[in-house]
């Protein structure tokens, strides 16, 4: 879930961790980081789709306030 909310910070943490535990080149480690980040975002998307209840009326009010402010 951390990756789904804070993708940039999770990418840096994954890069540090994968560089530490792997003897692969930086290019390969970066590719592994991108795959892990994509999987994390996919899991977060699934959780948000099926687990979150969005109050669209409230979001519409907030958008209208921002546009007309």
C-alpha positions as CSV (number, residue, x, y, z in Angstrom):
1,X,0.0,0.0,0.0
2,X,2.9,2.4,0.7
3,X,3.9,2.2,-3.0
4,X,0.4,3.0,-4.1
5,X,0.3,6.2,-2.1
6,X,4.0,7.3,-2.1
7,X,5.4,6.0,-5.4
8,X,8.5,8.2,-5.6
9,X,9.7,7.5,-2.1
10,X,8.9,3.8,-2.4
11,X,10.9,3.7,-5.7
12,X,14.0,5.2,-3.9
13,X,13.6,2.7,-1.1
14,X,13.2,-0.2,-3.5
15,X,16.3,0.9,-5.5
16,X,18.4,1.1,-2.3
17,X,17.2,-2.3,-1.1
18,X,17.6,-4.1,-4.5
19,X,21.1,-2.6,-5.0
20,X,22.0,-3.9,-1.5
21,X,20.7,-7.5,-2.0
22,X,21.5,-8.0,-5.7
23,X,24.7,-8.2,-7.7
24,X,22.9,-7.3,-10.9
25,X,23.8,-4.2,-12.9
26,X,22.1,-0.9,-12.1
27,X,20.0,-1.2,-15.3
28,X,18.7,-4.6,-14.2
29,X,18.1,-3.3,-10.6
30,X,16.2,-0.3,-12.0
31,X,14.0,-2.6,-14.1
32,X,13.2,-4.7,-11.1
33,X,12.3,-1.6,-9.1
34,X,10.0,-0.5,-11.9
35,X,8.3,-3.9,-11.9
36,X,7.9,-3.9,-8.1
37,X,6.5,-0.4,-8.3
38,X,4.0,-1.3,-11.0
39,X,2.8,-4.3,-9.0
40,X,2.5,-2.2,-5.9
41,X,0.4,0.3,-7.8
42,X,-1.8,-2.5,-9.2
43,X,-2.4,-3.8,-5.7
44,X,-3.3,-0.3,-4.5
45,X,-5.6,0.2,-7.4
46,X,-7.5,-3.0,-6.7
47,X,-7.8,-2.2,-3.0
48,X,-9.1,1.3,-3.8
49,X,-11.6,0.1,-6.4
50,X,-13.1,-2.6,-4.3
51,X,-12.5,-1.3,-0.8
52,X,-13.0,2.5,-1.0
53,X,-16.3,4.3,-0.9
54,X,-16.1,7.6,-2.7
55,X,-18.6,10.3,-1.9
56,X,-18.8,11.8,-5.4
57,X,-21.2,14.6,-4.2
58,X,-18.6,15.8,-1.7
59,X,-15.8,15.7,-4.3
60,X,-18.0,17.6,-6.8
61,X,-18.5,20.3,-4.1
62,X,-14.8,20.5,-3.5
63,X,-14.0,20.8,-7.2
64,X,-16.6,23.5,-7.7
65,X,-15.2,25.5,-4.8
66,X,-11.8,25.3,-6.3
67,X,-12.9,26.3,-9.8
68,X,-15.1,29.3,-8.6
69,X,-12.7,30.5,-5.9
